[in-house]
Amino acid sequence: MNISIATQEDVKEIVTIYNDAILNTTATFDTKTKTLDEMLQWFDKHSDLYPVIVSKENGVVTGYCSLTQFKEKDAYKHTVELSVYIHPEHRRKGLAKALMVEMIKVAKELGHHTIISCITSGNEVSERLHEKLSFEKVGHFYKTGQKFNQWLDIVYYQIML
């Protein structure tokens, strides 16, 4: 496995991974799949301060992790939200952990102050992973999104850098 900064060429595989999450999981509250153009626009909003990294196996993207500014106001510029998605054929191989460990290191190097993750409540694998990496559960919001004909809670995890 190789972890590197994502390039525009990686976005075609990133959109496949994200669309699988949209269609088959509650990890995202998006309900409509994304086009390549939409994901290229998403990618272009990232910068050196808010990177996207990918894991690759034999040159193929197996997962990705991104940082975005938590909220748009300038005072939030060093508070970032982490997202991580893994290709379904590569889950449970430690890729999410490897990507998150690398992204935490990158976030520190970039001078970010804290990382926040929003997780759909009940995603025990993600919650345990965050806890293993020293994130603390700091919030629980009830019935905030509806997907697959059910109301879903979200939980917030935070790590201070």
Backbone as a printed PyTorch tensor [residue, N CA C, xyz], in Angstrom:
tensor([[[  0.8450,  -1.1860,   0.0000],
         [  0.0000,   0.0000,   0.0000],
         [  0.8840,   1.2410,   0.0000]],

        [[  0.4690,   2.2110,  -0.7760],
         [  1.1720,   3.4760,  -0.8830],
         [  0.1790,   4.5980,  -0.5730]],

        [[  0.5780,   5.5610,   0.2460],
         [ -0.2670,   6.7240,   0.5490],
         [  0.4060,   7.9530,  -0.0220]],

        [[ -0.3610,   8.7610,  -0.7450],
         [  0.1910,   9.9620,  -1.3630],
         [ -0.8860,  11.0340,  -1.4860]],

        [[ -0.4440,  12.2440,  -1.8170],
         [ -1.3780,  13.3360,  -2.0920],
         [ -2.1600,  12.9760,  -3.3570]],

        [[ -3.4510,  13.1660,  -3.3290],
         [ -4.3000,  12.8480,  -4.4810],
         [ -4.0470,  13.8330,  -5.6180]],

        [[ -4.2420,  13.3520,  -6.8210],
         [ -4.1520,  14.1800,  -8.0220],
         [ -5.4970,  14.1640,  -8.7280]],

        [[ -5.6600,  15.0590,  -9.6850],
         [ -6.9170,  15.0760, -10.4500],
         [ -7.1740,  13.7370, -11.1210]],

        [[ -6.1250,  13.0470, -11.5210],
         [ -6.2860,  11.7490, -12.1620],
         [ -6.9070,  10.7160, -11.2180]],

        [[ -6.7360,  10.8980,  -9.9070],
         [ -7.2980,   9.9710,  -8.9240],
         [ -8.7990,  10.1560,  -8.7260]],

        [[ -9.3270,  11.2840,  -9.1500],
         [-10.7270,  11.6150,  -8.8590],
         [-11.6890,  10.6240,  -9.5070]],

        [[-11.3600,  10.0770, -10.6560],
         [-12.2390,   9.0930, -11.2990],
         [-12.4660,   7.8910, -10.3850]],

        [[-11.4160,   7.4500,  -9.7070],
         [-11.5540,   6.3250,  -8.7800],
         [-12.1740,   6.7740,  -7.4500]],

        [[-11.8960,   8.0000,  -7.0370],
         [-12.5050,   8.5430,  -5.8180],
         [-14.0180,   8.6050,  -5.9740]],

        [[-14.5090,   9.0550,  -7.1350],
         [-15.9550,   9.1530,  -7.3310],
         [-16.6130,   7.7740,  -7.2710]],

        [[-15.9330,   6.7550,  -7.7440],
         [-16.4710,   5.3870,  -7.6560],
         [-16.6130,   4.9610,  -6.2000]],

        [[-15.5960,   5.2430,  -5.4060],
         [-15.6270,   4.8930,  -3.9830],
         [-16.7420,   5.6600,  -3.2740]],

        [[-16.8290,   6.9690,  -3.5390],
         [-17.8390,   7.7780,  -2.8590],
         [-19.2470,   7.3800,  -3.2890]],

        [[-19.4490,   7.1190,  -4.5700],
         [-20.7830,   6.7220,  -5.0300],
         [-21.2190,   5.4020,  -4.4180]],

        [[-20.2920,   4.4880,  -4.1930],
         [-20.6500,   3.2570,  -3.4930],
         [-21.1380,   3.5700,  -2.0840]],

        [[-20.4600,   4.4940,  -1.4080],
         [-20.8830,   4.8720,  -0.0500],
         [-22.2720,   5.5100,  -0.0780]],

        [[-22.5360,   6.3200,  -1.0880],
         [-23.8540,   6.9520,  -1.2110],
         [-24.9370,   5.8940,  -1.3800]],

        [[-24.7060,   4.9600,  -2.2660],
         [-25.7240,   3.9690,  -2.6200],
         [-25.9110,   2.8700,  -1.5840]],

        [[-24.8560,   2.5540,  -0.8260],
         [-24.9040,   1.3370,  -0.0100],
         [-24.6470,   1.5220,   1.4750]],

        [[-24.3570,   2.7450,   1.9180],
         [-24.0520,   2.9320,   3.3360],
         [-24.7240,   4.1970,   3.8680]],

        [[-24.6920,   4.3270,   5.1600],
         [-25.1380,   5.5680,   5.8020],
         [-23.9440,   6.4150,   6.2270]],

        [[-22.7580,   6.0970,   5.7130],
         [-21.5530,   6.8600,   6.0630],
         [-21.6230,   8.2870,   5.5490]],

        [[-22.3870,   8.5140,   4.5000],
         [-22.6310,   9.8610,   3.9940],
         [-24.1290,  10.0770,   3.9340]],

        [[-24.5440,  11.3070,   4.1360],
         [-25.9630,  11.6250,   4.0200],
         [-26.3220,  12.0790,   2.6110]],

        [[-25.3580,  12.0940,   1.6950],
         [-25.7100,  12.2940,   0.2880],
         [-26.5890,  11.1300,  -0.1420]],

        [[-27.5840,  11.4300,  -0.9550],
         [-28.4890,  10.3810,  -1.4250],
         [-28.4660,  10.2290,  -2.9430]],

        [[-27.8540,  11.1770,  -3.6340],
         [-27.7400,  11.1180,  -5.0890],
         [-26.2660,  10.9920,  -5.4560]],

        [[-25.9830,  10.0670,  -6.3710],
         [-24.5950,   9.8550,  -6.7710],
         [-24.0260,  11.1060,  -7.4210]],

        [[-22.7200,  11.1850,  -7.3930],
         [-21.9900,  12.3290,  -7.9340],
         [-21.4380,  11.9910,  -9.3180]],

        [[-21.3700,  13.0030, -10.1590],
         [-20.7260,  12.8480, -11.4620],
         [-19.2420,  13.1320, -11.3010]],

        [[-18.4810,  12.7620, -12.2940],
         [-17.0550,  13.0640, -12.2750],
         [-16.8420,  14.5700, -12.2060]],

        [[-17.6330,  15.3400, -12.9670],
         [-17.4920,  16.8050, -12.9290],
         [-17.7530,  17.3600, -11.5350]],

        [[-18.7760,  16.8500, -10.8530],
         [-19.0700,  17.3230,  -9.4910],
         [-17.9120,  17.0050,  -8.5400]],

        [[-17.3390,  15.8160,  -8.6800],
         [-16.2300,  15.4480,  -7.8010],
         [-14.9490,  16.2050,  -8.1600]],

        [[-14.7840,  16.5530,  -9.4190],
         [-13.6390,  17.3990,  -9.7840],
         [-13.7860,  18.7850,  -9.1580]],

        [[-15.0210,  19.3120,  -9.1190],
         [-15.2590,  20.5990,  -8.4580],
         [-14.9530,  20.4770,  -6.9620]],

        [[-15.3860,  19.3700,  -6.3500],
         [-15.0830,  19.1110,  -4.9390],
         [-13.5670,  19.0820,  -4.7370]],

        [[-12.8700,  18.3610,  -5.6000],
         [-11.4240,  18.2300,  -5.4960],
         [-10.7340,  19.5890,  -5.6380]],

        [[-11.2140,  20.3950,  -6.5720],
         [-10.5950,  21.7060,  -6.8120],
         [-10.7520,  22.6590,  -5.6310]],

        [[-11.7050,  22.4090,  -4.7430],
         [-11.8820,  23.2480,  -3.5520],
         [-10.8260,  22.9340,  -2.4810]],

        [[-10.1410,  21.8190,  -2.6500],
         [ -9.0930,  21.4590,  -1.7010],
         [ -7.8060,  22.1680,  -2.1030]],

        [[ -6.9850,  22.4090,  -1.1260],
         [ -5.7470,  23.1470,  -1.3520],
         [ -4.6460,  22.4970,  -0.5340]],

        [[ -3.4890,  23.1250,  -0.5400],
         [ -2.3960,  22.6130,   0.2870],
         [ -2.7880,  22.5850,   1.7600]],

        [[ -3.6120,  23.5500,   2.1920],
         [ -4.0350,  23.6190,   3.5930],
         [ -5.1210,  22.5880,   3.9210]],

        [[ -5.8660,  22.1550,   2.9170],
         [ -6.9590,  21.1900,   3.0970],
         [ -6.8020,  20.0750,   2.0600]],

        [[ -5.8530,  19.1580,   2.2960],
         [ -5.5070,  18.1760,   1.2810],
         [ -6.4440,  16.9690,   1.1970]],

        [[ -6.2610,  16.2410,   0.1220],
         [ -6.8750,  14.9250,  -0.0800],
         [ -5.7090,  13.9650,  -0.2820]],

        [[ -5.7360,  12.8640,   0.4460],
         [ -4.7210,  11.8330,   0.2480],
         [ -5.4140,  10.5480,  -0.1830]],

        [[ -4.6630,   9.6920,  -0.8550],
         [ -5.2100,   8.4180,  -1.3220],
         [ -4.2800,   7.2820,  -0.9250]],

        [[ -4.8760,   6.1150,  -0.7560],
         [ -4.0940,   4.8860,  -0.6440],
         [ -4.2300,   4.1810,  -1.9860]],

        [[ -3.1260,   3.5700,  -2.4200],
         [ -3.1410,   2.8580,  -3.6930],
         [ -2.4870,   1.4890,  -3.5350]],

        [[ -3.0200,   0.5660,  -4.3050],
         [ -2.4340,  -0.7600,  -4.3990],
         [ -2.2800,  -1.0700,  -5.8770]],

        [[ -1.0840,  -1.3360,  -6.2890],
         [ -0.7940,  -1.5670,  -7.7110],
         [ -1.3050,  -0.4320,  -8.5930]],

        [[ -1.1600,   0.8030,  -8.0970],
         [ -1.5520,   1.9780,  -8.8570],
         [ -3.0260,   2.3000,  -8.8550]],

        [[ -3.8450,   1.5100,  -8.1550],
         [ -5.2930,   1.7080,  -8.1120],
         [ -5.6910,   2.2940,  -6.7560]],

        [[ -6.5130,   3.3310,  -6.7770],
         [ -6.9670,   3.9680,  -5.5350],
         [ -7.8580,   3.0020,  -4.7620]],

        [[ -7.4850,   2.7460,  -3.5050],
         [ -8.2520,   1.8420,  -2.6520],
         [ -9.0100,   2.5870,  -1.5560]],

        [[ -8.6560,   3.8450,  -1.3280],
         [ -9.3350,   4.6510,  -0.3240],
         [ -8.8160,   6.0720,  -0.3870]],

        [[ -9.5590,   6.9680,   0.2720],
         [ -9.1030,   8.3620,   0.3220],
         [ -9.5400,   9.0050,   1.6210]],

        [[ -8.8280,  10.0660,   1.9590],
         [ -9.0960,  10.8120,   3.1800],
         [ -8.9230,  12.2940,   2.8490]],

        [[ -9.8220,  13.1160,   3.3520],
         [ -9.7420,  14.5420,   3.0460],
         [ -9.9320,  15.3790,   4.3010]],

        [[ -9.3760,  16.5820,   4.2320],
         [ -9.6240,  17.6020,   5.2470],
         [-10.3550,  18.7490,   4.5720]],

        [[-11.3550,  19.2550,   5.2390],
         [-12.0300,  20.4660,   4.7910],
         [-12.1330,  21.4050,   5.9820]],

        [[-12.2320,  22.6910,   5.6910],
         [-12.4310,  23.6480,   6.7720],
         [-13.7730,  23.3330,   7.4100]],

        [[-13.8020,  23.2610,   8.7440],
         [-15.0040,  22.8500,   9.4660],
         [-16.1980,  23.7470,   9.1510]],

        [[-15.9850,  25.0400,   9.1500],
         [-17.0040,  26.0160,   8.7530],
         [-16.3040,  27.0790,   7.9300]],

        [[-17.0600,  27.7910,   7.1240],
         [-16.4580,  28.7190,   6.1650],
         [-15.8780,  29.9880,   6.7690]],

        [[-16.3160,  30.3970,   7.9250],
         [-15.8130,  31.6420,   8.5130],
         [-14.3150,  31.5240,   8.7950]],

        [[-13.6060,  32.6360,   8.6110],
         [-12.1450,  32.6470,   8.6960],
         [-11.6100,  32.1550,  10.0420]],

        [[-12.3220,  32.4150,  11.1130],
         [-11.8460,  32.0030,  12.4350],
         [-11.7340,  30.4810,  12.5590]],

        [[-12.4020,  29.7460,  11.6770],
         [-12.3460,  28.2810,  11.6960],
         [-11.2160,  27.7150,  10.8460]],

        [[-10.3520,  28.5420,  10.3100],
         [ -9.3990,  28.0880,   9.3020],
         [ -8.4920,  26.9500,   9.7660]],

        [[ -8.2510,  26.8120,  11.0610],
         [ -7.4060,  25.7210,  11.5480],
         [ -8.2000,  24.6580,  12.3120]],

        [[ -9.5190,  24.6670,  12.1120],
         [-10.3820,  23.5950,  12.5970],
         [-10.8670,  22.8610,  11.3600]],

        [[-10.5090,  21.5950,  11.2500],
         [-10.7920,  20.8540,  10.0250],
         [-11.6700,  19.6480,  10.3030]],

        [[-12.4210,  19.2690,   9.2670],
         [-13.2330,  18.0610,   9.3320],
         [-12.5850,  16.9920,   8.4750]],

        [[-12.4630,  15.8170,   9.0390],
         [-11.8490,  14.6870,   8.3540],
         [-12.9250,  13.7680,   7.8110]],

        [[-12.7350,  13.3220,   6.5860],
         [-13.5950,  12.3040,   5.9770],
         [-12.7070,  11.2210,   5.4090]],

        [[-13.1340,   9.9820,   5.5420],
         [-12.3660,   8.8580,   5.0030],
         [-13.3350,   7.8300,   4.4220]],

        [[-13.0150,   7.3640,   3.2220],
         [-13.8360,   6.3690,   2.5290],
         [-12.9200,   5.3240,   1.9000]],

        [[-13.3430,   4.0720,   1.9900],
         [-12.5490,   2.9530,   1.4930],
         [-13.3670,   2.1830,   0.4530]],

        [[-12.6990,   1.7670,  -0.6120],
         [-13.3480,   0.9520,  -1.6370],
         [-13.9000,  -0.3120,  -0.9720]],

        [[-15.1110,  -0.7380,  -1.3210],
         [-15.7190,  -1.8860,  -0.6230],
         [-14.8740,  -3.1660,  -0.6650]],

        [[-14.0980,  -3.3610,  -1.7070],
         [-13.2730,  -4.5670,  -1.7990],
         [-12.0130,  -4.4860,  -0.9410]],

        [[-11.7750,  -3.3310,  -0.3400],
         [-10.5510,  -3.1450,   0.4420],
         [-10.8270,  -2.7770,   1.8960]],

        [[-12.0750,  -2.8860,   2.3190],
         [-12.4090,  -2.5720,   3.7100],
         [-11.8720,  -3.6570,   4.6370]],

        [[-11.6760,  -3.2720,   5.8800],
         [-11.2100,  -4.1620,   6.9480],
         [ -9.7970,  -4.6820,   6.7090]],

        [[ -8.9950,  -3.8490,   6.0500],
         [ -7.5850,  -4.1790,   5.8260],
         [ -6.6690,  -3.1660,   6.5090]],

        [[ -7.2500,  -2.2550,   7.2970],
         [ -6.4440,  -1.2590,   7.9860],
         [ -6.1760,   0.0040,   7.1780]],

        [[ -6.8260,   0.1460,   6.0180],
         [ -6.5790,   1.3240,   5.1810],
         [ -7.0910,   2.6010,   5.8200]],

        [[ -8.2790,   2.5610,   6.4050],
         [ -8.8330,   3.7680,   7.0290],
         [ -7.9010,   4.2510,   8.1380]],

        [[ -7.4040,   3.3210,   8.9400],
         [ -6.4890,   3.7030,  10.0140],
         [ -5.2110,   4.3080,   9.4410]],

        [[ -4.6480,   3.6640,   8.4260],
         [ -3.4110,   4.1810,   7.8320],
         [ -3.6230,   5.5730,   7.2450]],

        [[ -4.7310,   5.7730,   6.5520],
         [ -5.0250,   7.0910,   5.9830],
         [ -5.2150,   8.1350,   7.0770]],

        [[ -5.9420,   7.7720,   8.1270],
         [ -6.1850,   8.7290,   9.2090],
         [ -4.9010,   9.0750,   9.9550]],

        [[ -4.0590,   8.0920,  10.2220],
         [ -2.7880,   8.3620,  10.9040],
         [ -1.9600,   9.3340,  10.0720]],

        [[ -1.9050,   9.0900,   8.7690],
         [ -1.1460,   9.9910,   7.8910],
         [ -1.7740,  11.3790,   7.8720]],

        [[ -3.0950,  11.4550,   7.8120],
         [ -3.7530,  12.7580,   7.7350],
         [ -3.6020,  13.5340,   9.0330]],

        [[ -3.6140,  12.8580,  10.1630],
         [ -3.3750,  13.5430,  11.4410],
         [ -1.9760,  14.1520,  11.4400]],

        [[ -1.0070,  13.4000,  10.9570],
         [  0.3730,  13.9070,  10.8530],
         [  0.4170,  15.1250,   9.9330]],

        [[ -0.2230,  15.0380,   8.7840],
         [ -0.2500,  16.1450,   7.8220],
         [ -0.9230,  17.3640,   8.4430]],

        [[ -2.0470,  17.1470,   9.1260],
         [ -2.7740,  18.2640,   9.7490],
         [ -1.8950,  18.9870,  10.7670]],

        [[ -1.1390,  18.2290,  11.5520],
         [ -0.2140,  18.8530,  12.5140],
         [  0.8280,  19.6880,  11.7860]],

        [[  1.3980,  19.1130,  10.7250],
         [  2.4260,  19.8200,   9.9610],
         [  1.8870,  21.1090,   9.3390]],

        [[  0.6080,  21.1110,   8.9930],
         [ -0.0160,  22.2800,   8.3800],
         [ -0.4340,  23.3290,   9.4100]],

        [[ -0.2810,  23.0210,  10.6830],
         [ -0.6150,  23.9820,  11.7270],
         [ -2.0780,  23.9900,  12.1320]],

        [[ -2.8100,  22.9390,  11.7830],
         [ -4.2040,  22.8780,  12.2230],
         [ -4.2520,  22.6300,  13.7330]],

        [[ -5.3210,  23.0820,  14.3470],
         [ -5.4500,  23.0300,  15.8020],
         [ -6.2780,  21.8350,  16.2710]],

        [[ -7.3000,  21.4740,  15.4960],
         [ -8.1720,  20.3730,  15.8980],
         [ -8.8060,  19.7380,  14.6660]],

        [[ -9.0950,  18.4530,  14.7810],
         [ -9.7940,  17.7080,  13.7210],
         [-11.1070,  17.2120,  14.2970]],

        [[-12.1540,  17.3730,  13.5170],
         [-13.4910,  16.9120,  13.8900],
         [-13.9540,  15.9030,  12.8490]],

        [[-14.5870,  14.8400,  13.2990],
         [-15.1980,  13.8650,  12.3910],
         [-16.6610,  13.7290,  12.7520]],

        [[-17.5040,  13.7080,  11.7310],
         [-18.9400,  13.4900,  11.9070],
         [-19.2390,  12.0730,  11.4370]],

        [[-19.7500,  11.2470,  12.3280],
         [-19.9820,   9.8330,  12.0470],
         [-21.4550,   9.5210,  12.2760]],

        [[-22.0240,   8.7270,  11.3880],
         [-23.3940,   8.2750,  11.6010],
         [-23.3970,   7.3500,  12.8050]],

        [[-24.2350,   7.6590,  13.7810],
         [-24.3140,   6.8530,  14.9860],
         [-24.6450,   5.4140,  14.6140]],

        [[-23.9820,   4.4910,  15.2700],
         [-24.1850,   3.0820,  14.9630],
         [-23.0910,   2.5170,  14.0730]],

        [[-22.2640,   3.3860,  13.5040],
         [-21.1220,   2.9240,  12.7140],
         [-20.0010,   2.6010,  13.7010]],

        [[-20.1430,   1.4460,  14.3490],
         [-19.2480,   1.0780,  15.4400],
         [-17.7970,   0.9480,  14.9990]],

        [[-17.5730,   0.4730,  13.7760],
         [-16.1980,   0.3240,  13.2850],
         [-15.5190,   1.6880,  13.2300]],

        [[-16.2120,   2.6800,  12.6860],
         [-15.6290,   4.0150,  12.5900],
         [-15.4630,   4.6490,  13.9710]],

        [[-16.4570,   4.4810,  14.8180],
         [-16.3500,   5.0570,  16.1610],
         [-15.1710,   4.4560,  16.9250]],

        [[-15.0090,   3.1290,  16.8650],
         [-13.8840,   2.4760,  17.5620],
         [-12.5460,   2.9310,  16.9910]],

        [[-12.4890,   3.0550,  15.6690],
         [-11.2470,   3.5080,  15.0430],
         [-10.8650,   4.9030,  15.5360]],

        [[-11.8290,   5.8010,  15.5590],
         [-11.5550,   7.1550,  16.0420],
         [-11.0770,   7.1270,  17.4960]],

        [[-11.7240,   6.3240,  18.3200],
         [-11.3280,   6.2310,  19.7270],
         [ -9.9120,   5.6650,  19.8640]],

        [[ -9.5460,   4.6790,  19.0370],
         [ -8.1900,   4.1180,  19.0720],
         [ -7.1490,   5.1690,  18.6980]],

        [[ -7.5490,   6.1290,  17.8800],
         [ -6.6240,   7.1750,  17.4450],
         [ -6.7080,   8.4220,  18.3250]],

        [[ -7.2990,   8.2790,  19.5180],
         [ -7.3670,   9.3280,  20.5520],
         [ -8.3860,  10.4260,  20.2760]],

        [[ -9.3140,  10.1940,  19.3580],
         [-10.4380,  11.1170,  19.2120],
         [-11.3810,  10.8840,  20.3920]],

        [[-12.0410,  11.9490,  20.8230],
         [-13.0350,  11.8440,  21.8900],
         [-14.4090,  12.1790,  21.3400]],

        [[-15.4110,  11.4510,  21.7910],
         [-16.7920,  11.7460,  21.4030],
         [-17.2070,  13.0210,  22.1190]],

        [[-17.6270,  14.0440,  21.3390],
         [-17.9530,  15.3400,  21.9330],
         [-19.3860,  15.7850,  21.6750]],

        [[-20.1330,  15.0070,  20.8850],
         [-21.5040,  15.4260,  20.6260],
         [-22.3240,  14.3310,  19.9780]],

        [[-23.6170,  14.3900,  20.2270],
         [-24.5670,  13.4350,  19.6430],
         [-25.8200,  14.2220,  19.2670]],

        [[-26.1480,  14.1690,  17.9810],
         [-27.3500,  14.8300,  17.4970],
         [-28.3260,  13.7650,  17.0150]],

        [[-29.5510,  13.8680,  17.4550],
         [-30.5400,  12.8300,  17.2130],
         [-31.3750,  13.1070,  15.9700]],

        [[-31.6020,  12.0420,  15.2120],
         [-32.4980,  12.0620,  14.0530],
         [-32.2640,  13.2830,  13.1630]],

        [[-31.0280,  13.4340,  12.7180],
         [-30.6710,  14.6170,  11.9280],
         [-30.7560,  14.3920,  10.4270]],

        [[-30.7440,  13.1410,   9.9880],
         [-30.8140,  12.8580,   8.5600],
         [-31.6560,  11.6290,   8.3060]],

        [[-32.2690,  11.5990,   7.1180],
         [-33.1040,  10.4610,   6.7690],
         [-32.5420,   9.8160,   5.5010]],

        [[-32.2270,   8.5310,   5.6130],
         [-31.6900,   7.7870,   4.4800],
         [-32.1460,   6.3410,   4.6140]],

        [[-32.4240,   5.7240,   3.4830],
         [-32.9200,   4.3420,   3.4690],
         [-34.1580,   4.1880,   4.3620]],

        [[-35.0340,   5.2020,   4.3310],
         [-36.3010,   5.2050,   5.0650],
         [-36.1330,   5.0920,   6.5770]],

        [[-35.0400,   5.6300,   7.0900],
         [-34.8710,   5.6650,   8.5420],
         [-34.2090,   6.9720,   8.9660]],

        [[-34.5740,   7.4380,  10.1510],
         [-33.9310,   8.6070,  10.7180],
         [-32.6280,   8.1830,  11.3580]],

        [[-31.5870,   8.9660,  11.1360],
         [-30.2510,   8.6220,  11.6080],
         [-29.6860,   9.7150,  12.5110]],

        [[-28.9900,   9.2860,  13.5320],
         [-28.2730,  10.1940,  14.4320],
         [-26.8550,  10.3820,  13.9020]],

        [[-26.2400,  11.4640,  14.3200],
         [-24.8230,  11.6610,  14.0440],
         [-24.0900,  11.9290,  15.3550]],

        [[-22.8290,  11.5210,  15.3740],
         [-21.9810,  11.7880,  16.5330],
         [-20.7320,  12.5130,  16.0380]],

        [[-20.2420,  13.4100,  16.8650],
         [-19.0380,  14.1510,  16.5430],
         [-17.8930,  13.6530,  17.4100]],

        [[-16.7610,  13.4360,  16.7700],
         [-15.5260,  13.0740,  17.4400],
         [-14.4990,  14.1550,  17.1700]],

        [[-13.6260,  14.4120,  18.1480],
         [-12.6510,  15.4910,  18.0240],
         [-11.3120,  15.0540,  18.6110]],

        [[-10.2560,  15.5110,  17.9520],
         [ -8.9070,  15.3340,  18.4980],
         [ -8.2100,  16.6890,  18.4410]],

        [[ -7.5700,  17.0490,  19.5360],
         [ -6.7840,  18.2720,  19.5940],
         [ -5.3700,  17.9190,  19.1470]],

        [[ -4.7970,  18.7510,  18.3010],
         [ -3.4700,  18.4430,  17.7710],
         [ -2.3640,  19.1430,  18.5620]]])
